[in-house]
């Protein structure tokens, strides 16, 4: 595994993080803006949610893994 890839665990160079590979495409398709409300049904590491929040839109984030949200304090 390379640094910066994957979820959880350690990789060469430090802790591995998920990289949202379709972020640009998803943002273009969703076109979020201030006042919008989106549901992220696969919250995971929060990469897509962070990008949507940066536009001023709100996000309702859901994940089956309760540890997924606990891993990213920057979204609170």
N, C-alpha and C positions, 0 to 999 in steps of 0.2 A: 504494500500500500504506500502511496506517496503522501508527503506532508500536505495537509489541507484537503484531503479527500476522505470520504467516508463519514460515518457517524460514530462518535464516541471512540474510546480506545486511544492508543498512541500509535503514531507513525513516525517514520524517520523525520527528525526535525521537530517533534513535539506533538501535542494533542491533535488528532484528526478532526476536521470540521466538514460538514456537508457544504457543498458548493452548488447552488441552484443553477443547473446548466441551461435551463430554458427561461431564465429570468427576463432577458430582453424581449423575447417573443411573448411571454405571458403578460408583461406590462403593456406591450403594444396592443395585444388583444383585449385586455381588460380596460385599458385607458382610465385608470383610477384618478380621481381628483377630489379636492376638498369637498366634504359633505357626503361623499359616497360611502356606502357600507358594503363590505365584502365578507364572505365566509371562506375561511381557509380550513378545509376539512382534512388536510394532511399537514398539520402545523410542523411537525418534526423539529428541525433546528431553527425555524422561523425566518429563513432567508426571503421567501416571498412576502411574508407578513411584514417584515421590516421595510421592504421596498414600497409596499402599498401604504404603510403608515407614513412614510417620508413624503408622500404626496398630499397629506392632510386628510386622507380618507380614514375611516374606521374599519377595524377588522374584528370579526368574531372568530377566534382560533380554536380548533377542535383537534384532538389527537387521542387515539386509544391508549397510548403510552403515557402515563402520568409523569414519568421522568422527562419526557420531551420538553415540556414547558419549563420545568425546573432547571434544565440545563442552560437556559438563556435568560439571565437576569436583565439584559439590556432592553427587553421589550416590556418591562413593567413600568 
